[in-house]
Amino acid sequence: NGRSCVIDKRTRNRCRYCRLQKCLIVGMKKEAVQNERDSISRRTSDENPQVDASEGDELMDSVVRVEKLFHQIFAADCTRQVAKINQVVTSMSEQLSSYVHWAKQSAGVFRAPSCTT
């Protein structure tokens, strides 16, 4: 790292100093550097909220419940055989219904943003 690294498509993320120098050499303005994206400082306490023990226990209980439900729903007896197309479609439909049922039961644990179109 003598501040003379080869910067190409494969190695560009290895040395930030040399990458910046190469960008400046080819005409990038120093004002274009986005320093706020480069923050590697410690997180503040607001960014890392504390969870009290009862909330943690409740979350863990929910995760365990969801995992047990998952195994109950999806632990079907699997046999290997050549299937006809209508059997595949029926199986896929049943599996999809099982996934939806599992997801609805798991809604309190996994809070994904809802999409409205």
Backbone hydrogen bonds, N-H to C=O, Kabsch-Sander energy under -0.5 kcal/mol:
donor,donor_aa,acceptor,acceptor_aa,energy
7,I,5,C,-0.6
8,D,6,V,-0.7
12,R,8,D,-1.4
14,R,11,T,-1.8
15,C,11,T,-0.6
19,R,15,C,-1.9
20,L,16,R,-2.4
21,Q,17,Y,-2.5
22,K,18,C,-2.4
23,C,19,R,-2.3
24,L,20,L,-2.6
25,I,21,Q,-2.3
26,V,22,K,-2.0
27,G,24,L,-1.2
28,M,23,C,-2.6
32,A,29,K,-1.8
33,V,30,K,-1.3
35,N,33,V,-1.2
37,R,34,Q,-1.2
38,D,35,N,-1.7
39,S,36,E,-0.8
47,E,44,T,-0.7
48,N,44,T,-0.9
56,G,52,D,-2.0
57,D,53,A,-2.6
58,E,54,S,-2.3
59,L,55,E,-2.5
60,M,56,G,-2.4
61,D,57,D,-2.6
62,S,58,E,-2.1
63,V,59,L,-2.4
64,V,60,M,-2.5
65,R,61,D,-2.4
66,V,62,S,-2.6
67,E,63,V,-2.4
68,K,64,V,-2.4
69,L,65,R,-2.4
70,F,66,V,-2.5
71,H,67,E,-2.2
72,Q,68,K,-2.1
73,I,69,L,-2.5
74,F,70,F,-2.7
75,A,71,H,-1.1
76,A,74,F,-0.7
78,C,76,A,-0.6
79,T,77,D,-0.6
81,Q,79,T,-0.6
87,Q,84,K,-0.5
88,V,84,K,-2.0
89,V,85,I,-2.4
90,T,86,N,-2.2
91,S,87,Q,-2.6
92,M,88,V,-2.8
93,S,89,V,-2.3
94,E,90,T,-2.4
95,Q,91,S,-2.6
96,L,92,M,-2.6
97,S,93,S,-2.2
98,S,94,E,-2.2
99,Y,95,Q,-2.6
100,V,96,L,-2.4
101,H,97,S,-2.5
102,W,98,S,-2.7
103,A,99,Y,-2.9
104,K,100,V,-2.5
105,Q,101,H,-2.0
106,S,102,W,-1.5
107,A,104,K,-0.9
109,V,106,S,-1.5
110,F,106,S,-2.1
111,R,109,V,-0.8
112,A,110,F,-1.2
116,T,114,S,-0.5
117,T,115,C,-0.5
